[in-house]
Amino acid sequence: MKIGVLLSGCGVYDGAEIQEAVLALLAIKEAGAEAICLSVNVNQHHVVNHLTGEEMHEQRNMMVEAARIARGTIQDVSTFDISHLDALVIPGGFGSAKNFTSWAFDGPNGTILSEIQEFIKKCISDRKPIAALCVSPVVLALALQNSELHPTMTLGTDKEKSPYDILAFSGGLTQTGVQAEMKTIREISVDKNLKIVSAPCYMMDATILEIRNNIQQAVKALIELI
């Protein structure tokens, strides 16, 4: 069983959330499956100093940065044969909302990279399950916007602590045609019809152990959908 892990760079503020990415790789291995790291050979939106939060005046490539997490073994979604995958996991991090899409700046009116949109739509048309972690449901939302497909997904809940405005995020999902569910860090959302799993992860105020458990839940549900 082979599960793709789609990475938008390396680092929560300008790429893939590293802890979520690594814990997803661990959960896949613990489930007895093989992880295949994937990215897109395009420059990320910007580079953020993770110590100060300030923007740095340089450019970095998503695939080059994601290769740090993948220990150098990574595939380009533009040339990868999707038939080699049984499922896909998309960790969170601002890269999903800045690099794969422009959701961070434009919300539900944002754009999505054509390479990412085509890859996701191919996964769905081929009935390959997808797990979207943290903020990554916005990637699926924009990939499927203006289509006849209306997935059910979660970005967390407004009933527990979060560093983000969950109601606003969920409202944005709804504008794209998504059925937004409220789920805690101890829960996941499963759309059995479209084979989409989503988990709040660091959209909520959570510990790394809670993140690990949430990702394990998501990967288990993902495998059950294969």
NUKE-646853 format. One line per field, with one value per residue (C-alpha): residue number from 1; y, z, x. Coordinates in nm, 2 decimals. Layout:
miza: (NUM  ...)
c2: (Y  ...)
c3: (Z  ...)
c1: (X  ...)
// end
This chain:
miza: (1  2  3  4  5  6  7  8  9  10  11  12  13  14  15  16  17  18  19  20  21  22  23  24  25  26  27  28  29  30  31  32  33  34  35  36  37  38  39  40  41  42  43  44  45  46  47  48  49  50  51  52  53  54  55  56  57  58  59  60  61  62  63  64  65  66  67  68  69  70  71  72  73  74  75  76  77  78  79  80  81  82  83  84  85  86  87  88  89  90  91  92  93  94  95  96  97  98  99  100  101  102  103  104  105  106  107  108  109  110  111  112  113  114  115  116  117  118  119  120  121  122  123  124  125  126  127  128  129  130  131  132  133  134  135  136  137  138  139  140  141  142  143  144  145  146  147  148  149  150  151  152  153  154  155  156  157  158  159  160  161  162  163  164  165  166  167  168  169  170  171  172  173  174  175  176  177  178  179  180  181  182  183  184  185  186  187  188  189  190  191  192  193  194  195  196  197  198  199  200  201  202  203  204  205  206  207  208  209  210  211  212  213  214  215  216  217  218  219  220  221  222  223  224  225  226)
c2: (0.00  0.34  0.67  1.00  1.29  1.62  1.89  2.26  2.34  2.32  2.53  2.62  2.99  2.95  2.58  2.24  2.21  2.00  1.82  1.73  1.61  1.40  1.26  1.17  0.98  0.80  0.71  0.58  0.36  0.24  0.13  -0.09  0.13  0.31  0.69  0.86  1.23  1.47  1.84  2.09  2.24  2.60  2.88  2.94  3.26  3.40  3.30  3.37  3.38  3.14  3.29  3.65  3.59  3.85  3.80  3.74  3.88  3.56  3.30  2.93  2.64  2.43  2.10  2.18  2.29  1.98  1.76  1.86  1.67  1.39  1.34  1.41  1.15  1.34  1.33  1.61  1.59  1.72  1.40  1.14  0.85  0.87  0.50  0.42  0.57  0.41  0.74  1.09  1.29  1.67  1.80  2.16  2.47  2.81  2.66  2.51  2.87  3.06  2.83  2.57  2.83  3.20  3.14  3.33  3.64  3.59  3.34  3.15  3.37  3.25  3.06  2.72  2.60  2.41  2.12  2.08  2.11  1.85  1.61  1.64  1.61  1.30  1.14  1.20  1.08  0.76  0.71  0.74  0.86  1.19  1.31  1.69  1.79  2.13  2.41  2.18  2.14  2.48  2.32  2.07  2.34  2.55  2.24  2.14  2.48  2.53  2.16  1.93  1.79  1.93  1.75  1.75  1.87  2.03  2.30  2.25  2.39  2.73  2.56  2.50  2.71  2.79  3.04  3.11  3.23  2.89  3.04  3.26  2.98  2.75  3.02  3.05  2.67  2.70  2.97  2.73  2.46  2.26  2.12  2.25  2.04  2.14  1.89  1.90  1.79  1.45  1.40  1.38  1.43  1.15  1.21  0.85  0.94  1.14  0.94  1.26  1.26  1.59  1.65  1.98  1.93  2.26  2.46  2.40  2.49  2.14  1.96  1.75  1.44  1.55  1.62  1.27  1.11  1.32  1.23  0.86  0.88  1.04  0.79  0.49  0.63  0.70  0.34  0.21  0.40  0.24)
c3: (0.00  -0.10  0.03  -0.11  0.13  -0.05  0.09  0.02  0.15  0.49  0.78  0.93  0.83  0.46  0.38  0.52  0.90  0.98  1.28  1.10  0.80  1.01  1.22  0.90  0.77  1.10  1.11  0.76  0.84  1.17  0.97  0.75  0.44  0.24  0.22  -0.11  -0.06  -0.33  -0.41  -0.69  -0.86  -0.81  -0.59  -0.27  -0.21  0.03  0.29  0.66  0.94  1.19  1.48  1.43  1.20  0.96  0.58  0.44  0.11  -0.08  -0.29  -0.21  -0.42  -0.27  -0.38  -0.27  0.07  0.10  0.03  0.37  0.53  0.28  0.33  -0.03  -0.17  -0.33  -0.65  -0.87  -0.89  -1.25  -1.37  -1.10  -1.21  -0.98  -1.05  -0.81  -0.52  -0.31  -0.12  -0.04  0.27  0.27  0.59  0.69  0.73  0.56  0.24  0.17  0.19  0.04  -0.20  -0.32  -0.31  -0.24  0.03  0.29  0.09  -0.11  0.10  -0.10  -0.40  -0.41  -0.69  -0.68  -0.87  -1.18  -1.10  -0.76  -0.88  -1.15  -0.91  -0.65  -0.91  -1.06  -0.71  -0.66  -1.01  -0.95  -0.61  -0.42  -0.06  0.05  0.41  0.45  0.78  0.95  0.70  0.40  0.34  0.17  -0.10  -0.17  -0.15  -0.42  -0.63  -0.64  -0.65  -0.93  -0.97  -0.89  -0.60  -0.25  0.01  0.38  0.57  0.90  1.00  1.37  1.61  1.77  2.09  2.20  2.20  1.86  1.74  1.44  1.36  1.30  1.22  0.95  0.80  0.81  0.65  0.37  0.31  0.29  0.02  -0.20  -0.17  0.11  0.40  0.70  1.01  1.36  1.50  1.81  1.81  1.93  1.62  1.25  0.96  0.71  0.38  0.28  -0.06  -0.19  0.03  0.20  0.56  0.74  1.08  1.27  1.40  1.46  1.36  1.73  2.04  2.08  2.21  1.99  2.15  2.06  1.70  1.68  1.79  1.56  1.26  1.36  1.35  1.01  0.86  1.00  0.85  0.52  0.49  0.57  0.27  0.03)
c1: (0.00  0.14  0.03  0.14  0.23  0.19  0.43  0.41  0.76  0.92  0.80  0.46  0.46  0.57  0.54  0.43  0.39  0.69  0.54  0.23  0.43  0.66  0.38  0.19  0.49  0.52  0.15  0.17  0.47  0.30  0.00  0.22  0.21  0.47  0.49  0.58  0.67  0.54  0.57  0.56  0.86  0.75  0.88  0.69  0.50  0.76  1.01  0.95  1.20  1.05  1.24  1.10  0.80  0.94  0.96  1.30  1.41  1.49  1.32  1.29  1.15  0.88  1.02  1.37  1.24  1.01  1.31  1.44  1.14  1.16  1.54  1.60  1.35  1.07  0.86  0.72  0.34  0.36  0.53  0.43  0.21  -0.09  -0.17  0.12  -0.07  -0.35  -0.43  -0.30  -0.23  -0.19  -0.03  -0.11  0.10  0.06  0.21  -0.14  -0.29  0.01  0.19  -0.06  -0.34  -0.38  -0.64  -0.43  -0.48  -0.80  -1.00  -1.27  -1.20  -0.85  -0.67  -0.50  -0.19  -0.30  -0.06  -0.22  -0.57  -0.52  -0.35  -0.63  -0.91  -0.74  -0.72  -1.09  -1.19  -0.98  -1.15  -0.82  -0.89  -0.75  -0.67  -0.65  -0.48  -0.51  -0.58  -0.54  -0.91  -0.89  -0.68  -0.95  -1.22  -1.05  -0.97  -1.34  -1.49  -1.74  -1.77  -2.07  -1.87  -1.94  -1.73  -1.79  -1.47  -1.36  -1.12  -1.18  -1.44  -1.52  -1.62  -1.26  -0.94  -0.79  -0.53  -0.75  -1.10  -1.26  -1.60  -1.45  -1.25  -1.55  -1.76  -1.51  -1.53  -1.91  -1.88  -1.69  -1.97  -1.82  -2.03  -1.82  -1.83  -1.72  -1.47  -1.24  -0.88  -1.00  -1.22  -1.20  -1.45  -1.50  -1.68  -1.74  -1.90  -1.59  -1.35  -1.21  -1.09  -1.01  -0.85  -0.82  -0.46  -0.29  -0.59  -0.67  -0.47  -0.32  -0.01  0.21  0.07  -0.28  -0.16  -0.01  -0.33  -0.54  -0.32  -0.33  -0.71  -0.70  -0.46  -0.65  -0.97  -0.79  -0.67  -1.02  -1.15  -0.90)
// end
